[in-house]
Amino acid sequence: MVKLDKIYTKGGDGGQSGLTDGSRRSKADIRFAAIGAVDETNSAIGIARLTAGPFEDGMLARLQNDLFDLGADLSLPEDARKSEGSLRIVPSQVARLEAEIDAMNAGLAPLTSFVLPGGAPLAAYLHLARAIARRAERDMVMLATQEAVGAAALQYINRLSDHLFVMARLANDGGGGDVLWIPGQTRES
């Protein structure tokens, strides 16, 4: 278990931070950008939980825990894996997201247009979390062009944005309260 007695270490004062394997990198490193975007996603989900009912709150709590697992996964480079006990996102976490997406989407009407972020407060917060998750995915994909990133971690972050989107539709009165994009609506004639 994690135990933190002191919050500040002064170790990052020179613009570097440490990874789980003990190596130090610039805080501008793409790995830290990915970890930070995952943390921002988690924070946005925390805000969404303020307006969630018990069903949504339980699901969002699981997502937040998964995102800490994902942060731990990203903080230990693949080539530094010391044992099979290293905390990594695993395929069963991706499969759980897919099952939840399918279950939530089953009762929703098919989309007839793109959905604008908004509607009910919970839906708006979930759309914000979804957009931040997409940035986390872009950062993770960029990292994967430079270093190995676990396949399950990349799949998880890709499914997470889909999960948050479907959950937002569900929060918008089962899709009935979705704010739909009307192409060209604001053009002047």
C-alpha angles and dihedrals in degrees: 000000000000118000120184117185097166123037100197123050102171086226092119097049091103093055098265133107135191131249126213092264090059095253119133127221139174113278085233090064114122089237090064090045089056093046090048093050090050088052091049089051089052091049092051090051088052089057091048090054089064089073099031126114121228095274094051093039093057091050093046091049089056090049091052091052090048090052090056087051088051091050089051090048091052093045091063111060114227092242090054094058104137100181143001086256093072111125108253135159106259132206092253090064090054091046091052090053091050092049091049092048091051093047094048094043094049094082098040123101114243115266119258095185141007114286120240114220106260144059118115117021093251091050092050091051091048091051089052090050089048092054091049090048088055089055090049088052092050090050092048091049090050089050089050090058088061105031139012115278121185115263092225091052091054092046091048095054090046093052092043094067090049089049092051091047094053091043089053090053090050089050088052092072093284091309093310090106096046114132104230126209113243106200113233094000095138098044116120115239 
